[in-house]
């Protein structure tokens, strides 16, 4: 079964949310100021990790799966917002083409696996077959069985090729999922996040639970275990996952030379030309 994410930093857990009872009784949602302070420290560590990955030519693949609204996108954004997109590459594949549908299922994901000096993050992955495709009837039961039988072998081959593979499942309570979906309906900034598939999936909570349980049973292996993070408190979940991720990828801080800005050259007669710049004027939205 999937292991709960424990975020160890200097020997202390950040506060793992393991079930509703613990969450409701013991945890107050993390305040923004506290979250941002902790996240800033983790961002510094992610930059160190990035430099180490490039220096050593390591290959890292991180898979994010979970229920709708569980916070996969926000977690990925928290990981990547202060690092280079040339090193941290996010993959979110669209629906397969007709040609891709005729291929071996996992084939279209293989080209996106990391090369040396890369960290690839899958925002949903080959596990779509075990989740949404199964629940929504996009594939036959036999195809799901074949997939679940094959994945551990494929992931073993990926790891044996030198890739560090981490798999995270984000889970959210039914009540919190309802609240977040209702927010998407009412918030003009979030309406793009609400799809017809989200509404269909919402009504099939326990079908997704059974699919998740079968997926864990078949693919939670010693070489590629699942790690589960409760995300009713999205801020705490992000910190937990990033801390855990850093603990699972050995890295060292590379020495840096002290940087000093050089003296800027003299103008030597240069003058700004007299032409009309197309300046950005003050937006009317800022005055409303």
C-alpha positions in Angstrom: 0.0 0.0 0.0 1.1 3.6 -0.6 3.3 5.2 2.0 2.2 8.5 3.5 4.6 11.3 2.7 6.7 12.4 5.7 8.5 15.6 5.3 11.8 15.5 7.2 13.8 18.7 7.5 16.6 18.8 10.0 15.1 15.7 11.7 11.6 17.2 12.2 8.4 16.3 10.4 6.5 19.2 8.9 3.1 17.7 9.9 1.7 14.8 7.9 -2.0 14.7 7.4 -2.9 11.0 7.4 -6.7 10.9 7.8 -9.7 13.1 8.4 -9.7 12.6 12.2 -6.1 13.6 12.6 -6.6 16.5 10.2 -9.7 17.9 11.8 -8.6 17.4 15.4 -4.9 18.3 15.4 -4.1 20.6 12.4 -4.9 24.2 11.8 -4.5 25.1 8.2 -1.1 26.7 7.5 -1.1 30.5 7.4 0.1 32.1 4.2 3.0 33.9 5.9 4.3 30.7 7.5 3.9 28.8 4.3 5.8 31.4 2.2 8.6 31.5 4.7 9.0 27.7 4.7 8.6 27.5 0.9 11.3 30.1 0.3 13.8 27.8 2.2 12.7 24.8 0.2 13.2 26.8 -3.0 16.8 27.4 -2.1 17.2 23.6 -1.7 15.5 23.0 -5.0 18.1 25.3 -6.7 20.9 23.4 -5.0 19.3 20.1 -6.3 19.0 21.6 -9.8 22.7 22.5 -9.9 23.6 19.0 -8.6 21.4 17.2 -11.1 23.1 19.1 -14.0 26.6 18.7 -12.5 26.2 15.0 -12.1 24.1 14.3 -15.2 21.4 12.7 -13.1 17.9 11.7 -14.4 14.8 12.2 -12.3 11.2 11.4 -13.1 8.4 12.5 -10.8 4.8 11.3 -11.3 1.9 13.2 -9.8 -1.5 11.6 -9.7 -4.6 12.1 -7.5 -8.2 13.0 -7.4 -9.6 16.0 -9.2 -8.9 19.2 -7.2 -6.3 17.5 -5.0 -3.8 20.1 -5.9 -1.4 18.5 -8.4 -1.0 21.7 -10.5 -0.4 23.9 -7.4 2.2 21.5 -6.1 4.0 21.4 -9.4 3.9 25.2 -9.6 5.4 25.4 -6.1 8.2 23.1 -7.2 9.0 24.8 -10.4 8.5 28.5 -9.9 12.1 29.3 -8.8 14.0 26.8 -11.0 14.9 26.6 -14.7 12.4 25.1 -17.0 15.3 23.7 -19.0 16.1 21.4 -16.1 12.6 21.0 -14.5 10.4 20.0 -17.4 6.7 19.6 -16.9 4.8 17.1 -19.1 1.0 17.2 -19.3 0.0 15.2 -22.3 -3.4 15.9 -24.1 -5.8 13.1 -25.1 -4.1 10.6 -27.4 -4.3 10.9 -31.2 -5.7 8.1 -33.4 -2.2 7.0 -34.1 -1.2 7.0 -30.5 -4.3 5.0 -29.6 -2.9 2.2 -31.9 0.4 2.1 -30.1 1.4 0.2 -27.0 -0.3 2.2 -24.3 2.8 3.5 -22.4 4.7 4.2 -25.7 3.7 7.9 -26.0 5.1 8.6 -22.5 8.5 7.0 -23.1 9.9 9.9 -25.2 9.3 12.3 -22.4 11.4 10.5 -19.8 14.5 12.5 -18.6 17.9 12.7 -20.3 21.0 13.5 -18.2 20.7 16.7 -16.2 16.9 16.7 -16.3 14.0 16.4 -13.9 10.7 15.6 -15.6 7.5 16.1 -13.8 4.4 14.3 -15.1 1.1 16.1 -14.4 -0.8 12.9 -14.7 0.9 10.1 -16.4 0.6 6.6 -17.8 -1.6 5.9 -14.8 -4.5 7.5 -16.6 -5.3 4.0 -17.7 -5.7 2.8 -14.2 -7.8 5.9 -13.2 -9.9 8.0 -15.4 -9.8 5.7 -18.4 -11.0 2.8 -16.3 -13.7 4.7 -14.4 -15.1 6.6 -17.4 -15.1 3.5 -19.6 -12.5 4.6 -22.1 -10.8 1.2 -22.1 -11.8 -2.4 -21.5 -11.3 -4.2 -18.2 -8.8 -6.5 -19.9 -6.7 -3.5 -21.1 -6.6 -2.3 -17.5 -5.5 -5.7 -16.3 -2.8 -5.9 -18.9 -1.6 -2.4 -18.0 -1.4 -3.1 -14.3 0.5 -6.3 -15.0 3.0 -4.6 -17.3 3.7 -1.3 -15.4 5.9 -2.7 -12.6 8.2 -4.3 -15.2 8.3 -1.1 -17.3 9.1 1.0 -14.2 11.8 -1.5 -13.2 13.4 -1.1 -16.6 13.1 2.7 -16.3 14.9 2.6 -12.9 17.6 0.2 -14.1 18.3 2.7 -16.9 19.5 5.1 -14.2 16.3 7.2 -13.7 15.2 8.1 -10.1 11.5 7.6 -10.2 9.1 9.1 -7.6 5.4 8.6 -7.6 3.0 10.8 -5.6 -0.7 10.4 -5.0 -2.6 13.5 -3.7 -5.8 12.7 -1.9 -8.5 15.0 -0.7 -11.7 14.5 1.3 -15.1 14.5 -0.4 -16.1 17.6 1.5 -13.0 19.6 0.4 -13.4 18.4 -3.2 -17.0 19.7 -3.2 -15.8 23.0 -1.8 -13.1 23.4 -4.4 -15.4 22.5 -7.3 -18.0 24.9 -6.1 -15.3 27.6 -6.0 -14.4 26.9 -9.6 -18.0 27.4 -10.6 -18.3 30.8 -8.8 -14.8 32.2 -9.4 -14.1 33.8 -12.8 -10.4 33.1 -12.4 -11.0 29.4 -12.0 -13.8 28.5 -14.5 -11.2 27.2 -17.0 -10.3 24.5 -14.5 -13.8 23.0 -14.5 -14.4 20.6 -17.3 -17.4 18.3 -18.2 -15.1 15.4 -17.2 -14.7 16.9 -13.7 -18.5 16.8 -13.2 -18.8 13.2 -14.4 -15.9 12.2 -12.2 -17.4 13.9 -9.2 -20.4 11.5 -9.1 -18.1 8.5 -9.1 -16.1 9.0 -6.0 -16.1 5.3 -4.9 -15.4 4.0 -8.4 -12.2 6.1 -8.3 -11.5 4.8 -4.8 -11.7 1.2 -6.0 -9.6 2.0 -9.0 -6.9 3.7 -6.8 -6.8 0.8 -4.4 -6.3 -1.7 -7.3 -3.6 0.5 -8.8 -1.7 0.7 -5.5 -2.1 -3.1 -5.0 -0.6 -3.8 -8.4 2.0 -1.0 -8.8 3.3 -0.2 -5.3 6.6 -2.0 -5.6 9.8 -2.0 -3.6 11.6 -0.4 -6.5 8.8 2.2 -7.3 6.6 2.7 -4.3 3.7 5.1 -4.1 3.7 8.0 -1.7 0.4 9.5 -0.6 -0.1 13.1 0.7 -3.4 14.3 2.1 -4.1 17.7 0.6 -7.1 19.2 2.4 -4.5 21.8 3.5 -2.8 22.5 0.2 0.0 24.6 1.6 1.0 21.9 4.1 0.8 19.2 1.4 3.1 21.2 -0.9 5.7 21.6 1.8 5.5 18.0 2.8 5.9 16.8 -0.8 8.8 19.1 -1.6 10.6 18.1 1.6 10.0 14.5 0.9 11.2 14.8 -2.7 14.4 16.5 -1.5 15.0 13.7 1.0 14.6 11.0 -1.7 17.2 12.5 -4.2 20.7 12.6 -2.7 22.4 15.9 -3.6 25.1 18.2 -2.3 25.6 21.9 -2.5 28.1 22.8 -5.1 30.7 25.5 -4.2 30.1 28.9 -5.7 32.5 31.7 -6.4 31.5 35.0 -4.8 29.9 37.1 -7.5 30.9 40.8 -8.0 29.4 42.9 -10.7 31.9 44.3 -13.1 32.3 48.0 -13.7 29.9 49.2 -16.4 31.6 50.7 -19.5 31.6 54.5 -20.1 29.1 55.8 -22.7 31.9 57.1 -25.0 29.6 59.6 -26.6 26.5 57.4 -26.8 23.1 59.2 -26.6 19.6 57.8 -26.5 18.0 58.4 -29.9 15.1 60.8 -30.2 12.2 58.7 -31.4 8.8 57.9 -29.9 8.9 54.8 -27.7 5.7 52.7 -27.7 5.4 52.9 -23.9 2.9 50.8 -22.0 0.4 53.2 -20.5 -1.4 52.7 -17.2 -4.0 50.1 -17.6 -7.6 51.1 -16.8 -8.0 48.0 -14.7 -5.6 49.3 -12.1 -7.9 52.3 -11.4 -11.0 50.3 -10.8 
